[in-house]
Amino acid sequence: MFTTRRTLLQKLNMGSQVAWDDFDQTYRKLILLRGRDRGLRNDELDDLVQTVLINIFKSNSIFKYDGSKGRFRDYLKTIIDRRSFDLIRKRKNALESLNELGDKGIVLSSDDHEVAEKHWEEEWQKHLLEQAIEYISAEVQPQSITIFRM
């Protein structure tokens, strides 16, 4: 149940503003987390969210997503990574920016691939848990949610 909702993707496909707001609310945190993992600065993160959403909307890439070819989370992650690296390349001095990332311990090479993938999977699982908690919050006492979170 707590996977990417096909109905949300279908509504996005039809250009529903409510669906775009829902998509933004649902996935913004994940986009920001992945952007930070990829070495974006705080001043670049809003640009990342905007370019990811534009990429999905403008190029009709939502039409290209095919669930039989893979999971939506991987599809979204690929878009986030590409837009993150685009933003890094646009920095005034790209070489200095890449060196700065290395100084912070952020590695953009394939050597760090497993760590980045593990972090993405952990964050996705947290995302699903939050969706589930939000879903059941209307059905249980607030105290029960607080106890569960503890």
Contacts in CASP RR format, 6 or more apart in sequence:
PFRMAT RR
TARGET T0000
AUTHOR 0000-0000-0000
METHOD contacts of the structure
MODEL  1
MFTTRRTLLQKLNMGSQVAWDDFDQTYRKLILLRGRDRGLRNDELDDLVQ
TVLINIFKSNSIFKYDGSKGRFRDYLKTIIDRRSFDLIRKRKNALESLNE
LGDKGIVLSSDDHEVAEKHWEEEWQKHLLEQAIEYISAEVQPQSITIFRM
1 132 0 8 1.000
1 135 0 8 1.000
2 128 0 8 1.000
2 131 0 8 1.000
2 132 0 8 1.000
2 135 0 8 1.000
3 72 0 8 1.000
3 128 0 8 1.000
4 71 0 8 1.000
4 72 0 8 1.000
4 73 0 8 1.000
8 19 0 8 1.000
8 22 0 8 1.000
8 23 0 8 1.000
8 26 0 8 1.000
9 62 0 8 1.000
9 65 0 8 1.000
9 72 0 8 1.000
11 18 0 8 1.000
11 19 0 8 1.000
11 22 0 8 1.000
12 19 0 8 1.000
12 20 0 8 1.000
12 23 0 8 1.000
12 56 0 8 1.000
12 57 0 8 1.000
12 62 0 8 1.000
13 62 0 8 1.000
13 63 0 8 1.000
15 57 0 8 1.000
20 53 0 8 1.000
20 57 0 8 1.000
23 53 0 8 1.000
23 56 0 8 1.000
24 49 0 8 1.000
24 53 0 8 1.000
26 131 0 8 1.000
27 76 0 8 1.000
28 49 0 8 1.000
29 127 0 8 1.000
30 76 0 8 1.000
30 80 0 8 1.000
30 123 0 8 1.000
30 124 0 8 1.000
30 127 0 8 1.000
31 48 0 8 1.000
31 49 0 8 1.000
31 52 0 8 1.000
31 76 0 8 1.000
31 80 0 8 1.000
32 45 0 8 1.000
32 48 0 8 1.000
32 49 0 8 1.000
33 123 0 8 1.000
34 77 0 8 1.000
34 80 0 8 1.000
34 81 0 8 1.000
34 84 0 8 1.000
34 120 0 8 1.000
34 123 0 8 1.000
35 45 0 8 1.000
35 48 0 8 1.000
35 80 0 8 1.000
35 84 0 8 1.000
36 45 0 8 1.000
37 106 0 8 1.000
37 116 0 8 1.000
37 119 0 8 1.000
37 120 0 8 1.000
38 80 0 8 1.000
38 81 0 8 1.000
38 84 0 8 1.000
38 85 0 8 1.000
38 88 0 8 1.000
38 106 0 8 1.000
38 108 0 8 1.000
38 116 0 8 1.000
39 84 0 8 1.000
39 88 0 8 1.000
39 101 0 8 1.000
39 104 0 8 1.000
39 106 0 8 1.000
39 108 0 8 1.000
40 48 0 8 1.000
40 84 0 8 1.000
40 87 0 8 1.000
40 88 0 8 1.000
44 87 0 8 1.000
47 87 0 8 1.000
48 80 0 8 1.000
48 83 0 8 1.000
48 84 0 8 1.000
48 87 0 8 1.000
51 83 0 8 1.000
51 86 0 8 1.000
51 87 0 8 1.000
52 76 0 8 1.000
52 79 0 8 1.000
52 80 0 8 1.000
52 83 0 8 1.000
55 61 0 8 1.000
55 79 0 8 1.000
55 83 0 8 1.000
56 62 0 8 1.000
56 79 0 8 1.000
61 79 0 8 1.000
65 72 0 8 1.000
65 75 0 8 1.000
73 120 0 8 1.000
73 124 0 8 1.000
77 120 0 8 1.000
85 108 0 8 1.000
88 94 0 8 1.000
88 97 0 8 1.000
88 98 0 8 1.000
88 101 0 8 1.000
91 97 0 8 1.000
98 108 0 8 1.000
101 107 0 8 1.000
101 108 0 8 1.000
106 112 0 8 1.000
133 145 0 8 1.000
133 148 0 8 1.000
133 149 0 8 1.000
136 145 0 8 1.000
137 145 0 8 1.000
END
